[in-house]
Amino acid sequence: MLHPYIVVGAFQWSDAPGANTVRVYGRFRGEPALLTTLSREGRPSVYPLAPAPGGAPQFLAAWEDAASGQGTRALRLDLVRHDGDGVRVVWSTAELFPGGLIARSYAARESELRVRYELRYPGWTPGCAIQTEAEDVFRLSPQTGVFVRTGTAHHDAWHRELHATSARLFGALAAGDRAALARLVPDGALRRRLPAGLAPEPACDAPEGGPVPRAVSVAATAGRVPWTLVFGRAADGWHLTHAAPVLE
């Protein structure tokens, strides 16, 4: 990547920690010099961006780990700006996602950044295929020159909504909250069959019927007995429509 003031290169030598770098060259006291070396985990890439207010050149450094079986990967993005005789990181996803960013995709343009990534919520299970993901849109602020989140969209949002409903169901059973159970389980006979100790089981769900399923089977347990719960989608949200022990 070239600029009248700096030259930036991404170097991948091996998968060993610290072996891959982004190096920034420019002028130091009037002479060509290595201004800084950035070293992170993952494969590095660099993307040119619009200059910061005042004209300082800046670029995006991306660090990607190997893809998982689900097509996601650990990702870190750093906005790096030329500053005096050196450069500095002025924005990073490490600050926005302190627990780590697991991304499905990202795209950087001159002044815009899009990142689609995994969410963590009650009912999310590692390795399952269809779960809610978020996609953030960031744009460079004309005042500061750093990225500002301007919008968020959700993919497969139904999955998080479903598990918010199932969490309310398990909580209502444990508390003996009959009013809440009546809202979540309209069938009175089904409500009476549900054990108070019913609890979620970490397993992939089984959706039925299109991109936004009309019914989803969810795993649960009561004591050591596995159960299958079937939630149906209605105009006012999800309701439990069937439940039975798996070994029945």
C-alpha positions as CSV (number, residue, x, y, z in Angstrom):
1,M,0.0,0.0,0.0
2,L,1.5,3.3,-1.1
3,H,1.1,6.9,0.0
4,P,3.1,10.1,-0.5
5,Y,4.2,9.9,3.2
6,I,4.1,6.2,4.1
7,V,4.5,2.7,2.6
8,V,2.7,-0.2,4.4
9,G,3.3,-3.9,3.9
10,A,1.7,-7.0,5.4
11,F,4.1,-9.9,5.9
12,Q,3.0,-13.5,6.7
13,W,5.9,-15.8,7.5
14,S,4.3,-18.6,9.5
15,D,1.5,-19.5,11.9
16,A,3.8,-19.1,14.9
17,P,2.8,-16.3,17.3
18,G,4.4,-13.0,16.5
19,A,5.7,-14.1,13.1
20,N,3.3,-12.2,11.0
21,T,3.6,-8.4,10.9
22,V,2.4,-5.1,9.3
23,R,5.3,-2.8,8.7
24,V,5.0,0.9,8.1
25,Y,7.8,2.8,6.3
26,G,8.1,6.6,6.0
27,R,10.4,9.5,6.6
28,F,12.1,10.0,10.0
29,R,14.1,13.2,10.4
30,G,14.1,13.5,6.6
31,E,15.4,10.0,5.9
32,P,13.5,6.8,4.8
33,A,13.0,4.6,7.8
34,L,10.9,1.8,9.4
35,L,8.4,3.8,11.5
36,T,6.8,0.8,13.3
37,T,6.1,-2.9,13.2
38,L,2.7,-4.2,14.3
39,S,2.5,-7.8,15.4
40,R,-0.7,-9.7,16.2
41,E,-2.0,-13.2,16.0
42,G,-3.5,-14.2,12.6
43,R,-3.0,-13.5,8.9
44,P,-2.5,-9.8,8.3
45,S,-4.1,-7.7,5.5
46,V,-4.1,-3.9,4.9
47,Y,-6.8,-1.7,3.4
48,P,-6.4,2.0,2.4
49,L,-8.9,4.4,3.9
50,A,-9.9,8.0,3.4
51,P,-7.4,10.4,5.1
52,A,-8.1,11.6,8.7
53,P,-9.2,15.2,9.2
54,G,-6.2,17.3,8.5
55,G,-5.0,15.0,5.8
56,A,-3.0,12.4,7.8
57,P,-2.9,9.1,6.0
58,Q,-4.5,6.1,7.7
59,F,-5.2,2.4,6.9
60,L,-7.1,-0.6,8.3
61,A,-5.0,-3.6,9.5
62,A,-7.0,-6.9,9.6
63,W,-5.8,-9.9,11.5
64,E,-7.6,-13.2,10.7
65,D,-7.3,-16.6,12.3
66,A,-8.0,-19.9,10.4
67,A,-11.7,-20.5,9.7
68,S,-13.8,-22.8,11.8
69,G,-16.0,-25.6,10.5
70,Q,-18.9,-23.1,10.5
71,G,-17.0,-20.5,8.3
72,T,-16.3,-18.1,11.1
73,R,-12.9,-16.9,12.4
74,A,-11.3,-14.8,15.1
75,L,-10.8,-11.3,13.7
76,R,-9.1,-8.1,14.9
77,L,-9.3,-4.8,13.0
78,D,-7.1,-1.8,13.8
79,L,-7.3,1.7,12.4
80,V,-3.8,2.9,12.1
81,R,-2.9,6.6,11.5
82,H,0.3,8.4,10.5
83,D,1.1,10.8,13.4
84,G,4.2,12.9,13.4
85,D,7.3,10.7,12.9
86,G,5.4,7.5,13.6
87,V,2.0,5.9,13.5
88,R,-0.5,4.9,16.2
89,V,-3.7,2.7,16.5
90,V,-6.6,5.1,16.9
91,W,-9.5,2.6,16.9
92,S,-9.7,-1.1,17.3
93,T,-12.3,-3.9,17.5
94,A,-10.4,-5.2,20.5
95,E,-11.9,-2.3,22.5
96,L,-15.4,-2.8,21.1
97,F,-15.4,-6.6,21.6
98,P,-13.3,-7.2,24.7
99,G,-14.3,-10.9,24.7
100,G,-13.1,-11.3,21.2
101,L,-14.7,-10.9,17.8
102,I,-15.7,-14.1,15.9
103,A,-16.6,-12.9,12.4
104,R,-18.2,-14.6,9.4
105,S,-17.2,-11.8,7.0
106,Y,-16.1,-8.2,6.7
107,A,-15.6,-5.6,3.9
108,A,-13.6,-2.4,4.1
109,R,-14.0,0.5,1.6
110,E,-12.6,4.0,1.6
111,S,-14.8,5.3,4.5
112,E,-17.0,2.3,5.4
113,L,-16.6,-1.0,7.2
114,R,-19.0,-3.9,7.5
115,V,-18.6,-6.8,9.9
116,R,-20.8,-9.8,10.3
117,Y,-20.1,-11.7,13.5
118,E,-21.4,-14.3,16.0
119,L,-23.5,-13.2,19.0
120,R,-23.6,-14.9,22.4
121,Y,-26.9,-15.2,24.1
122,P,-28.9,-17.8,26.2
123,G,-29.5,-20.7,23.9
124,W,-26.5,-20.1,21.6
125,T,-24.6,-23.4,21.2
126,P,-21.1,-23.7,19.7
127,G,-20.9,-25.5,16.4
128,C,-24.6,-25.2,15.5
129,A,-25.4,-24.0,11.9
130,I,-28.4,-21.6,12.2
131,Q,-28.1,-19.0,15.0
132,T,-28.5,-15.3,15.2
133,E,-25.6,-13.2,13.9
134,A,-25.2,-9.4,13.8
135,E,-23.9,-7.2,11.0
136,D,-22.5,-3.8,12.0
137,V,-21.9,-0.9,9.6
138,F,-19.2,1.6,10.6
139,R,-18.3,4.9,8.9
140,L,-15.4,7.2,9.4
141,S,-16.5,10.2,11.4
142,P,-15.7,13.5,9.6
143,Q,-14.9,15.1,13.0
144,T,-12.5,12.4,14.4
145,G,-11.6,10.2,11.4
146,V,-12.3,7.1,13.4
147,F,-15.0,4.5,12.8
148,V,-18.5,5.1,14.3
149,R,-21.2,2.4,14.3
150,T,-24.1,3.7,12.2
151,G,-26.3,0.6,12.0
152,T,-26.8,-3.0,13.0
153,A,-28.8,-5.7,11.2
154,H,-29.5,-9.2,12.5
155,H,-29.5,-12.4,10.5
156,D,-31.7,-15.3,11.7
157,A,-33.0,-13.1,14.5
158,W,-35.8,-15.6,15.2
159,H,-33.3,-17.9,16.9
160,R,-32.4,-15.4,19.7
161,E,-36.1,-14.5,20.0
162,L,-37.0,-18.3,20.4
163,H,-34.5,-18.8,23.1
164,A,-35.5,-15.7,25.0
165,T,-39.0,-17.4,25.0
166,S,-37.6,-20.7,26.2
167,A,-35.6,-19.0,28.9
168,R,-38.8,-17.4,30.2
169,L,-40.5,-20.8,30.1
170,F,-37.7,-22.5,32.2
171,G,-37.8,-19.6,34.6
172,A,-41.6,-19.7,35.0
173,L,-41.5,-23.4,35.7
174,A,-38.8,-23.0,38.3
175,A,-40.7,-20.2,40.0
176,G,-44.1,-21.7,39.7
177,D,-45.4,-18.6,37.8
178,R,-48.7,-19.8,36.5
179,A,-49.6,-16.5,34.8
180,A,-46.3,-16.5,32.8
181,L,-46.8,-20.2,31.9
182,A,-50.3,-19.5,30.6
183,R,-48.9,-17.0,28.2
184,L,-46.1,-19.2,27.0
185,V,-48.1,-22.5,26.9
186,P,-51.7,-21.8,25.8
187,D,-52.6,-25.6,26.1
188,G,-53.7,-26.2,29.7
189,A,-53.2,-30.0,29.5
190,L,-49.7,-29.5,28.2
191,R,-48.9,-27.0,31.0
192,R,-49.9,-29.6,33.6
193,R,-47.5,-32.2,32.1
194,L,-44.4,-30.0,32.3
195,P,-42.1,-30.9,35.2
196,A,-40.9,-28.0,37.4
197,G,-37.2,-29.1,37.0
198,L,-37.2,-28.8,33.2
199,A,-34.0,-27.2,32.1
200,P,-32.2,-26.4,28.8
201,E,-29.8,-28.9,27.2
202,P,-26.9,-27.6,25.1
203,A,-27.7,-29.1,21.7
204,C,-28.5,-27.9,18.2
205,D,-32.1,-27.1,17.5
206,A,-34.2,-28.7,14.7
207,P,-36.1,-26.0,12.8
208,E,-38.9,-26.8,10.3
209,G,-40.3,-24.7,7.5
210,G,-38.2,-22.2,5.6
211,P,-35.7,-19.4,6.5
212,V,-38.0,-18.3,9.3
213,P,-39.3,-21.6,10.7
214,R,-42.8,-22.2,11.8
215,A,-41.8,-24.7,14.4
216,V,-38.5,-25.6,16.2
217,S,-37.6,-28.6,18.4
218,V,-35.4,-27.7,21.4
219,A,-33.6,-30.2,23.7
220,A,-34.2,-30.1,27.4
221,T,-33.8,-32.4,30.4
222,A,-35.8,-33.1,33.6
223,G,-33.5,-34.7,36.1
224,R,-31.7,-37.3,33.9
225,V,-34.6,-37.7,31.4
226,P,-34.2,-36.0,28.0
227,W,-37.2,-34.1,26.7
228,T,-38.0,-32.6,23.3
229,L,-39.9,-29.2,23.4
230,V,-41.6,-28.0,20.2
231,F,-42.1,-24.2,19.9
232,G,-44.5,-22.8,17.3
233,R,-44.3,-19.3,15.9
234,A,-47.4,-17.2,16.0
235,A,-48.2,-13.5,15.3
236,D,-47.5,-12.6,19.0
237,G,-44.3,-14.6,19.2
238,W,-43.2,-18.2,20.1
239,H,-45.3,-20.6,22.2
240,L,-44.7,-24.1,23.4
241,T,-47.0,-26.4,21.4
242,H,-45.7,-29.9,22.3
243,A,-43.4,-31.5,25.0
244,A,-42.6,-35.1,25.8
245,P,-39.8,-37.2,27.2
246,V,-37.6,-38.6,24.4
247,L,-37.8,-42.1,25.8
248,E,-41.5,-42.1,26.3
